[in-house]
Amino acid sequence: MRILVTGSIAYDTIMVFPDRFRNHLLPDQLHILNICFLTPEMRREFGGTAGNISYNLKMLGADPLVMGAVGDDAQPYFDRLKTLGIDATAVRRIPGQFTAQAFITTDLDDNQITAFHPGAMGRSHDIEIDGALGAKLAIISPDGKEGMLQHAAQCAANSIPFVFDPGQGLPMFDAAELEGFIRAADFLAVNDYEGKMLQERIGRPLEAAARDLKALVVTLGGKGSIIYADGKQHEIPCVPAAQVVDPTGCGDAYRAGLLYGIAKGWDWPSIGRLGALLGSLKIAERGAQNHRPGAESIPERFKAAFGYTPW
């Protein structure tokens, strides 16, 4: 089944400050802040929600079609997608723009200062979804606001079932817009913080919103996840990781498991458990796209974690 993955395609520049920010900030001088952090360690990673989800789907042996807007500097990302065998024909290059980029500085306490430049992502609405893409399932993940609204409407108009994943983009939308997504979507995925914000915005609990969807998924980090579906609440356990190195991209890995399981027609506990497994594999590696278990090993890892396999 072809799975359409819309959302951000970005570069993550990650710098490590070998000290603590608090040692260099004067609380009574924050109104005239002018400070430089020396970061001798730096790395550049491939990221963005659409890029990360597509990476994990391909790792599972699925057929993702990635869709997003990138800038003049996107050739290394195009080369990577080609090497991975991910279809990028729906990725649009926007002349005169940079590809979305996050600049993240981390200190020894894992505090982070991040600057995000959306760049070409703000033009994602230039790309249209129609039946010619051949997608049978989709996800609308964090992207330019107009692009998310448009792509959700186009999925609905073309009878393409989709997961709505507002992520960090949730604050962009008012209650009416969020209710519109819920009416159009088949599935909704949020983390715990986003779930609380969603409840406040729409003025009703998640359990009530779930009644308008086939499933509502709430990820809880190290506490696992909850899936509201078919009038039931499925509690999904966390899978212990070999080591906890970097949580960046764990939510995207989980969502890839969600999409894969939905495409395969699995039951909800199995779908959630695959998401949990992928999250545990991701967190053991730095960067969002550096974990590389082969598709053939994942059923074995699943069975080792849960005692059965849905494949």
DRENLO-463766 format. One record per residue (C-alpha): residue in three letters; z, y, x. Coordinates in steps of 0.1 Angstrom, whole numbers, plus 5000, padded with zeros to 4 digits. Example, Ala and Ser with C-alpha at 12.3 -4.5 7.8 and 13.67 -1.06 7.14 Angstrom:
<atoms>
<atom residuo="ALA" c3="5078" c2="4955" c1="5123"/>
<atom residuo="SER" c3="5071" c2="4989" c1="5137"/>
</atoms>
This chain:
<atoms>
<atom residuo="MET" c3="5000" c2="5000" c1="5000"/>
<atom residuo="ARG" c3="4991" c2="5034" c1="5013"/>
<atom residuo="ILE" c3="5021" c2="5058" c1="5014"/>
<atom residuo="LEU" c3="5015" c2="5095" c1="5016"/>
<atom residuo="VAL" c3="5041" c2="5114" c1="5036"/>
<atom residuo="THR" c3="5042" c2="5151" c1="5032"/>
<atom residuo="GLY" c3="5065" c2="5175" c1="5050"/>
<atom residuo="SER" c3="5071" c2="5192" c1="5083"/>
<atom residuo="ILE" c3="5054" c2="5182" c1="5116"/>
<atom residuo="ALA" c3="5073" c2="5198" c1="5144"/>
<atom residuo="TYR" c3="5083" c2="5199" c1="5180"/>
<atom residuo="ASP" c3="5120" c2="5198" c1="5189"/>
<atom residuo="THR" c3="5130" c2="5215" c1="5221"/>
<atom residuo="ILE" c3="5165" c2="5203" c1="5229"/>
<atom residuo="MET" c3="5186" c2="5220" c1="5257"/>
<atom residuo="VAL" c3="5221" c2="5209" c1="5269"/>
<atom residuo="PHE" c3="5246" c2="5236" c1="5279"/>
<atom residuo="PRO" c3="5271" c2="5218" c1="5303"/>
<atom residuo="ASP" c3="5301" c2="5238" c1="5290"/>
<atom residuo="ARG" c3="5316" c2="5249" c1="5257"/>
<atom residuo="PHE" c3="5302" c2="5278" c1="5237"/>
<atom residuo="ARG" c3="5338" c2="5289" c1="5228"/>
<atom residuo="ASN" c3="5345" c2="5296" c1="5265"/>
<atom residuo="HIS" c3="5318" c2="5322" c1="5265"/>
<atom residuo="LEU" c3="5322" c2="5339" c1="5231"/>
<atom residuo="LEU" c3="5346" c2="5369" c1="5227"/>
<atom residuo="PRO" c3="5358" c2="5368" c1="5190"/>
<atom residuo="ASP" c3="5363" c2="5406" c1="5189"/>
<atom residuo="GLN" c3="5329" c2="5413" c1="5203"/>
<atom residuo="LEU" c3="5307" c2="5392" c1="5181"/>
<atom residuo="HIS" c3="5292" c2="5423" c1="5164"/>
<atom residuo="ILE" c3="5275" c2="5432" c1="5197"/>
<atom residuo="LEU" c3="5266" c2="5396" c1="5208"/>
<atom residuo="ASN" c3="5243" c2="5395" c1="5238"/>
<atom residuo="ILE" c3="5247" c2="5362" c1="5257"/>
<atom residuo="CYS" c3="5227" c2="5337" c1="5277"/>
<atom residuo="PHE" c3="5235" c2="5300" c1="5281"/>
<atom residuo="LEU" c3="5221" c2="5283" c1="5312"/>
<atom residuo="THR" c3="5207" c2="5250" c1="5302"/>
<atom residuo="PRO" c3="5196" c2="5229" c1="5332"/>
<atom residuo="GLU" c3="5188" c2="5199" c1="5310"/>
<atom residuo="MET" c3="5159" c2="5202" c1="5285"/>
<atom residuo="ARG" c3="5136" c2="5178" c1="5267"/>
<atom residuo="ARG" c3="5109" c2="5182" c1="5242"/>
<atom residuo="GLU" c3="5106" c2="5156" c1="5214"/>
<atom residuo="PHE" c3="5082" c2="5150" c1="5185"/>
<atom residuo="GLY" c3="5098" c2="5156" c1="5152"/>
<atom residuo="GLY" c3="5095" c2="5170" c1="5117"/>
<atom residuo="THR" c3="5104" c2="5151" c1="5086"/>
<atom residuo="ALA" c3="5068" c2="5139" c1="5079"/>
<atom residuo="GLY" c3="5063" c2="5129" c1="5115"/>
<atom residuo="ASN" c3="5096" c2="5110" c1="5117"/>
<atom residuo="ILE" c3="5092" c2="5092" c1="5084"/>
<atom residuo="SER" c3="5056" c2="5082" c1="5092"/>
<atom residuo="TYR" c3="5068" c2="5069" c1="5126"/>
<atom residuo="ASN" c3="5094" c2="5046" c1="5110"/>
<atom residuo="LEU" c3="5070" c2="5034" c1="5083"/>
<atom residuo="LYS" c3="5044" c2="5025" c1="5110"/>
<atom residuo="MET" c3="5072" c2="5007" c1="5129"/>
<atom residuo="LEU" c3="5078" c2="4986" c1="5098"/>
<atom residuo="GLY" c3="5041" c2="4977" c1="5096"/>
<atom residuo="ALA" c3="5033" c2="5000" c1="5066"/>
<atom residuo="ASP" c3="5003" c2="5022" c1="5062"/>
<atom residuo="PRO" c3="5015" c2="5058" c1="5062"/>
<atom residuo="LEU" c3="4991" c2="5088" c1="5057"/>
<atom residuo="VAL" c3="5008" c2="5119" c1="5071"/>
<atom residuo="MET" c3="5001" c2="5153" c1="5056"/>
<atom residuo="GLY" c3="5012" c2="5187" c1="5069"/>
<atom residuo="ALA" c3="5001" c2="5219" c1="5085"/>
<atom residuo="VAL" c3="5002" c2="5224" c1="5122"/>
<atom residuo="GLY" c3="4991" c2="5251" c1="5147"/>
<atom residuo="ASP" c3="4968" c2="5257" c1="5176"/>
<atom residuo="ASP" c3="4993" c2="5238" c1="5199"/>
<atom residuo="ALA" c3="4992" c2="5206" c1="5179"/>
<atom residuo="GLN" c3="4969" c2="5185" c1="5201"/>
<atom residuo="PRO" c3="4997" c2="5165" c1="5218"/>
<atom residuo="TYR" c3="5010" c2="5156" c1="5184"/>
<atom residuo="PHE" c3="4975" c2="5145" c1="5172"/>
<atom residuo="ASP" c3="4972" c2="5124" c1="5204"/>
<atom residuo="ARG" c3="5005" c2="5108" c1="5196"/>
<atom residuo="LEU" c3="4997" c2="5100" c1="5160"/>
<atom residuo="LYS" c3="4964" c2="5084" c1="5172"/>
<atom residuo="THR" c3="4982" c2="5063" c1="5198"/>
<atom residuo="LEU" c3="5006" c2="5051" c1="5171"/>
<atom residuo="GLY" c3="4978" c2="5043" c1="5147"/>
<atom residuo="ILE" c3="4990" c2="5068" c1="5121"/>
<atom residuo="ASP" c3="4963" c2="5083" c1="5099"/>
<atom residuo="ALA" c3="4964" c2="5121" c1="5104"/>
<atom residuo="THR" c3="4932" c2="5130" c1="5084"/>
<atom residuo="ALA" c3="4954" c2="5149" c1="5059"/>
<atom residuo="VAL" c3="4970" c2="5171" c1="5087"/>
<atom residuo="ARG" c3="4955" c2="5206" c1="5086"/>
<atom residuo="ARG" c3="4953" c2="5228" c1="5117"/>
<atom residuo="ILE" c3="4960" c2="5265" c1="5109"/>
<atom residuo="PRO" c3="4943" c2="5288" c1="5134"/>
<atom residuo="GLY" c3="4964" c2="5315" c1="5150"/>
<atom residuo="GLN" c3="4997" c2="5297" c1="5142"/>
<atom residuo="PHE" c3="5022" c2="5277" c1="5161"/>
<atom residuo="THR" c3="5032" c2="5243" c1="5150"/>
<atom residuo="ALA" c3="5068" c2="5244" c1="5135"/>
<atom residuo="GLN" c3="5094" c2="5243" c1="5163"/>
<atom residuo="ALA" c3="5131" c2="5239" c1="5165"/>
<atom residuo="PHE" c3="5150" c2="5252" c1="5196"/>
<atom residuo="ILE" c3="5183" c2="5235" c1="5198"/>
<atom residuo="THR" c3="5211" c2="5242" c1="5223"/>
<atom residuo="THR" c3="5240" c2="5217" c1="5224"/>
<atom residuo="ASP" c3="5273" c2="5221" c1="5242"/>
<atom residuo="LEU" c3="5298" c2="5195" c1="5255"/>
<atom residuo="ASP" c3="5315" c2="5194" c1="5221"/>
<atom residuo="ASP" c3="5282" c2="5186" c1="5203"/>
<atom residuo="ASN" c3="5282" c2="5221" c1="5187"/>
<atom residuo="GLN" c3="5246" c2="5233" c1="5182"/>
<atom residuo="ILE" c3="5229" c2="5266" c1="5181"/>
<atom residuo="THR" c3="5194" c2="5262" c1="5165"/>
<atom residuo="ALA" c3="5165" c2="5285" c1="5160"/>
<atom residuo="PHE" c3="5137" c2="5273" c1="5138"/>
<atom residuo="HIS" c3="5102" c2="5287" c1="5137"/>
<atom residuo="PRO" c3="5083" c2="5274" c1="5107"/>
<atom residuo="GLY" c3="5049" c2="5286" c1="5119"/>
<atom residuo="ALA" c3="5020" c2="5267" c1="5103"/>
<atom residuo="MET" c3="5043" c2="5248" c1="5080"/>
<atom residuo="GLY" c3="5043" c2="5279" c1="5057"/>
<atom residuo="ARG" c3="5007" c2="5272" c1="5050"/>
<atom residuo="SER" c3="5011" c2="5236" c1="5038"/>
<atom residuo="HIS" c3="5000" c2="5247" c1="5003"/>
<atom residuo="ASP" c3="4965" c2="5250" c1="5018"/>
<atom residuo="ILE" c3="4963" c2="5211" c1="5017"/>
<atom residuo="GLU" c3="4957" c2="5194" c1="4983"/>
<atom residuo="ILE" c3="4967" c2="5160" c1="4970"/>
<atom residuo="ASP" c3="4941" c2="5142" c1="4949"/>
<atom residuo="GLY" c3="4932" c2="5106" c1="4940"/>
<atom residuo="ALA" c3="4907" c2="5104" c1="4968"/>
<atom residuo="LEU" c3="4935" c2="5100" c1="4993"/>
<atom residuo="GLY" c3="4942" c2="5065" c1="4979"/>
<atom residuo="ALA" c3="4979" c2="5069" c1="4980"/>
<atom residuo="LYS" c3="5000" c2="5047" c1="4957"/>
<atom residuo="LEU" c3="5034" c2="5061" c1="4966"/>
<atom residuo="ALA" c3="5044" c2="5095" c1="4982"/>
<atom residuo="ILE" c3="5074" c2="5115" c1="4995"/>
<atom residuo="ILE" c3="5077" c2="5152" c1="4992"/>
<atom residuo="SER" c3="5100" c2="5161" c1="5021"/>
<atom residuo="PRO" c3="5111" c2="5195" c1="5036"/>
<atom residuo="ASP" c3="5081" c2="5218" c1="5041"/>
<atom residuo="GLY" c3="5069" c2="5252" c1="5031"/>
<atom residuo="LYS" c3="5082" c2="5261" c1="4996"/>
<atom residuo="GLU" c3="5048" c2="5266" c1="4979"/>
<atom residuo="GLY" c3="5036" c2="5234" c1="4995"/>
<atom residuo="MET" c3="5065" c2="5214" c1="4981"/>
<atom residuo="LEU" c3="5060" c2="5228" c1="4946"/>
<atom residuo="GLN" c3="5023" c2="5223" c1="4947"/>
<atom residuo="HIS" c3="5024" c2="5188" c1="4962"/>
<atom residuo="ALA" c3="5049" c2="5176" c1="4936"/>
<atom residuo="ALA" c3="5028" c2="5189" c1="4908"/>
<atom residuo="GLN" c3="4996" c2="5173" c1="4923"/>
<atom residuo="CYS" c3="5014" c2="5139" c1="4927"/>
<atom residuo="ALA" c3="5024" c2="5140" c1="4891"/>
<atom residuo="ALA" c3="4989" c2="5151" c1="4879"/>
<atom residuo="ASN" c3="4973" c2="5122" c1="4899"/>
<atom residuo="SER" c3="4999" c2="5097" c1="4887"/>
<atom residuo="ILE" c3="5012" c2="5091" c1="4922"/>
<atom residuo="PRO" c3="5049" c2="5081" c1="4920"/>
<atom residuo="PHE" c3="5070" c2="5100" c1="4946"/>
<atom residuo="VAL" c3="5103" c2="5105" c1="4962"/>
<atom residuo="PHE" c3="5116" c2="5141" c1="4962"/>
<atom residuo="ASP" c3="5135" c2="5148" c1="4994"/>
<atom residuo="PRO" c3="5145" c2="5185" c1="4994"/>
<atom residuo="GLY" c3="5166" c2="5182" c1="5027"/>
<atom residuo="GLN" c3="5172" c2="5215" c1="5044"/>
<atom residuo="GLY" c3="5147" c2="5231" c1="5020"/>
<atom residuo="LEU" c3="5170" c2="5227" c1="4990"/>
<atom residuo="PRO" c3="5184" c2="5263" c1="4992"/>
<atom residuo="MET" c3="5149" c2="5277" c1="4987"/>
<atom residuo="PHE" c3="5148" c2="5265" c1="4951"/>
<atom residuo="ASP" c3="5165" c2="5278" c1="4920"/>
<atom residuo="ALA" c3="5179" c2="5256" c1="4892"/>
<atom residuo="ALA" c3="5147" c2="5257" c1="4871"/>
<atom residuo="GLU" c3="5125" c2="5247" c1="4901"/>
<atom residuo="LEU" c3="5149" c2="5218" c1="4910"/>
<atom residuo="GLU" c3="5149" c2="5206" c1="4875"/>
<atom residuo="GLY" c3="5111" c2="5207" c1="4876"/>
<atom residuo="PHE" c3="5111" c2="5184" c1="4907"/>
<atom residuo="ILE" c3="5135" c2="5160" c1="4890"/>
<atom residuo="ARG" c3="5113" c2="5158" c1="4859"/>
<atom residuo="ALA" c3="5082" c2="5152" c1="4880"/>
<atom residuo="ALA" c3="5097" c2="5128" c1="4906"/>
<atom residuo="ASP" c3="5104" c2="5091" c1="4902"/>
<atom residuo="PHE" c3="5130" c2="5091" c1="4929"/>
<atom residuo="LEU" c3="5153" c2="5116" c1="4946"/>
<atom residuo="ALA" c3="5170" c2="5114" c1="4980"/>
<atom residuo="VAL" c3="5197" c2="5137" c1="4993"/>
<atom residuo="ASN" c3="5226" c2="5135" c1="5018"/>
<atom residuo="ASP" c3="5262" c2="5141" c1="5007"/>
<atom residuo="TYR" c3="5261" c2="5179" c1="5014"/>
<atom residuo="GLU" c3="5228" c2="5184" c1="4997"/>
<atom residuo="GLY" c3="5240" c2="5163" c1="4967"/>
<atom residuo="LYS" c3="5269" c2="5187" c1="4962"/>
<atom residuo="MET" c3="5246" c2="5217" c1="4965"/>
<atom residuo="LEU" c3="5222" c2="5202" c1="4940"/>
<atom residuo="GLN" c3="5250" c2="5196" c1="4915"/>
<atom residuo="GLU" c3="5261" c2="5232" c1="4918"/>
<atom residuo="ARG" c3="5225" c2="5245" c1="4914"/>
<atom residuo="ILE" c3="5215" c2="5225" c1="4884"/>
<atom residuo="GLY" c3="5250" c2="5226" c1="4867"/>
<atom residuo="ARG" c3="5253" c2="5188" c1="4861"/>
<atom residuo="PRO" c3="5265" c2="5158" c1="4881"/>
<atom residuo="LEU" c3="5243" c2="5135" c1="4901"/>
<atom residuo="GLU" c3="5250" c2="5107" c1="4876"/>
<atom residuo="ALA" c3="5234" c2="5128" c1="4849"/>
<atom residuo="ALA" c3="5204" c2="5138" c1="4870"/>
<atom residuo="ALA" c3="5199" c2="5101" c1="4879"/>
<atom residuo="ARG" c3="5192" c2="5093" c1="4842"/>
<atom residuo="ASP" c3="5160" c2="5113" c1="4845"/>
<atom residuo="LEU" c3="5148" c2="5092" c1="4875"/>
<atom residuo="LYS" c3="5142" c2="5056" c1="4885"/>
<atom residuo="ALA" c3="5167" c2="5061" c1="4913"/>
<atom residuo="LEU" c3="5188" c2="5088" c1="4929"/>
<atom residuo="VAL" c3="5199" c2="5080" c1="4965"/>
<atom residuo="VAL" c3="5228" c2="5098" c1="4983"/>
<atom residuo="THR" c3="5233" c2="5090" c1="5020"/>
<atom residuo="LEU" c3="5268" c2="5094" c1="5034"/>
<atom residuo="GLY" c3="5264" c2="5092" c1="5071"/>
<atom residuo="GLY" c3="5288" c2="5067" c1="5086"/>
<atom residuo="LYS" c3="5301" c2="5058" c1="5052"/>
<atom residuo="GLY" c3="5268" c2="5042" c1="5040"/>
<atom residuo="SER" c3="5250" c2="5054" c1="5009"/>
<atom residuo="ILE" c3="5250" c2="5052" c1="4971"/>
<atom residuo="ILE" c3="5220" c2="5044" c1="4949"/>
<atom residuo="TYR" c3="5222" c2="5053" c1="4912"/>
<atom residuo="ALA" c3="5196" c2="5032" c1="4894"/>
<atom residuo="ASP" c3="5192" c2="5013" c1="4861"/>
<atom residuo="GLY" c3="5225" c2="5027" c1="4849"/>
<atom residuo="LYS" c3="5243" c2="5012" c1="4879"/>
<atom residuo="GLN" c3="5259" c2="5025" c1="4911"/>
<atom residuo="HIS" c3="5249" c2="5004" c1="4941"/>
<atom residuo="GLU" c3="5271" c2="5010" c1="4972"/>
<atom residuo="ILE" c3="5253" c2="5003" c1="5004"/>
<atom residuo="PRO" c3="5273" c2="4997" c1="5036"/>
<atom residuo="CYS" c3="5266" c2="5013" c1="5069"/>
<atom residuo="VAL" c3="5252" c2="4990" c1="5097"/>
<atom residuo="PRO" c3="5272" c2="4994" c1="5129"/>
<atom residuo="ALA" c3="5250" c2="5008" c1="5157"/>
<atom residuo="ALA" c3="5248" c2="4994" c1="5192"/>
<atom residuo="GLN" c3="5258" c2="5028" c1="5203"/>
<atom residuo="VAL" c3="5261" c2="5063" c1="5187"/>
<atom residuo="VAL" c3="5238" c2="5086" c1="5208"/>
<atom residuo="ASP" c3="5220" c2="5110" c1="5186"/>
<atom residuo="PRO" c3="5220" c2="5114" c1="5147"/>
<atom residuo="THR" c3="5188" c2="5135" c1="5147"/>
<atom residuo="GLY" c3="5163" c2="5118" c1="5124"/>
<atom residuo="CYS" c3="5186" c2="5092" c1="5109"/>
<atom residuo="GLY" c3="5180" c2="5105" c1="5074"/>
<atom residuo="ASP" c3="5142" c2="5102" c1="5079"/>
<atom residuo="ALA" c3="5146" c2="5067" c1="5092"/>
<atom residuo="TYR" c3="5166" c2="5058" c1="5060"/>
<atom residuo="ARG" c3="5139" c2="5073" c1="5039"/>
<atom residuo="ALA" c3="5112" c2="5053" c1="5055"/>
<atom residuo="GLY" c3="5132" c2="5022" c1="5046"/>
<atom residuo="LEU" c3="5135" c2="5035" c1="5010"/>
<atom residuo="LEU" c3="5097" c2="5040" c1="5008"/>
<atom residuo="TYR" c3="5089" c2="5006" c1="5023"/>
<atom residuo="GLY" c3="5113" c2="4988" c1="4999"/>
<atom residuo="ILE" c3="5099" c2="5006" c1="4969"/>
<atom residuo="ALA" c3="5064" c2="4997" c1="4979"/>
<atom residuo="LYS" c3="5074" c2="4961" c1="4983"/>
<atom residuo="GLY" c3="5091" c2="4960" c1="4949"/>
<atom residuo="TRP" c3="5125" c2="4950" c1="4963"/>
<atom residuo="ASP" c3="5158" c2="4953" c1="4945"/>
<atom residuo="TRP" c3="5179" c2="4984" c1="4951"/>
<atom residuo="PRO" c3="5206" c2="4969" c1="4973"/>
<atom residuo="SER" c3="5180" c2="4955" c1="4996"/>
<atom residuo="ILE" c3="5161" c2="4988" c1="4997"/>
<atom residuo="GLY" c3="5193" c2="5007" c1="5006"/>
<atom residuo="ARG" c3="5202" c2="4981" c1="5032"/>
<atom residuo="LEU" c3="5169" c2="4984" c1="5050"/>
<atom residuo="GLY" c3="5174" c2="5022" c1="5051"/>
<atom residuo="ALA" c3="5209" c2="5017" c1="5066"/>
<atom residuo="LEU" c3="5195" c2="4993" c1="5092"/>
<atom residuo="LEU" c3="5168" c2="5018" c1="5103"/>
<atom residuo="GLY" c3="5194" c2="5045" c1="5105"/>
<atom residuo="SER" c3="5215" c2="5024" c1="5128"/>
<atom residuo="LEU" c3="5185" c2="5016" c1="5151"/>
<atom residuo="LYS" c3="5176" c2="5053" c1="5153"/>
<atom residuo="ILE" c3="5211" c2="5066" c1="5161"/>
<atom residuo="ALA" c3="5213" c2="5045" c1="5192"/>
<atom residuo="GLU" c3="5184" c2="5064" c1="5209"/>
<atom residuo="ARG" c3="5179" c2="5101" c1="5217"/>
<atom residuo="GLY" c3="5152" c2="5119" c1="5197"/>
<atom residuo="ALA" c3="5139" c2="5111" c1="5163"/>
<atom residuo="GLN" c3="5110" c2="5089" c1="5174"/>
<atom residuo="ASN" c3="5121" c2="5069" c1="5205"/>
<atom residuo="HIS" c3="5136" c2="5038" c1="5189"/>
<atom residuo="ARG" c3="5110" c2="5010" c1="5191"/>
<atom residuo="PRO" c3="5121" c2="4977" c1="5176"/>
<atom residuo="GLY" c3="5090" c2="4957" c1="5166"/>
<atom residuo="ALA" c3="5082" c2="4951" c1="5130"/>
<atom residuo="GLU" c3="5086" c2="4914" c1="5136"/>
<atom residuo="SER" c3="5122" c2="4918" c1="5147"/>
<atom residuo="ILE" c3="5134" c2="4939" c1="5118"/>
<atom residuo="PRO" c3="5137" c2="4910" c1="5093"/>
<atom residuo="GLU" c3="5158" c2="4891" c1="5119"/>
<atom residuo="ARG" c3="5180" c2="4922" c1="5124"/>
<atom residuo="PHE" c3="5183" c2="4925" c1="5086"/>
<atom residuo="LYS" c3="5194" c2="4889" c1="5082"/>
<atom residuo="ALA" c3="5219" c2="4893" c1="5111"/>
<atom residuo="ALA" c3="5235" c2="4923" c1="5093"/>
<atom residuo="PHE" c3="5234" c2="4911" c1="5057"/>
<atom residuo="GLY" c3="5231" c2="4873" c1="5057"/>
<atom residuo="TYR" c3="5197" c2="4872" c1="5039"/>
<atom residuo="THR" c3="5162" c2="4886" c1="5042"/>
<atom residuo="PRO" c3="5141" c2="4901" c1="5013"/>
<atom residuo="TRP" c3="5108" c2="4896" c1="5032"/>
</atoms>
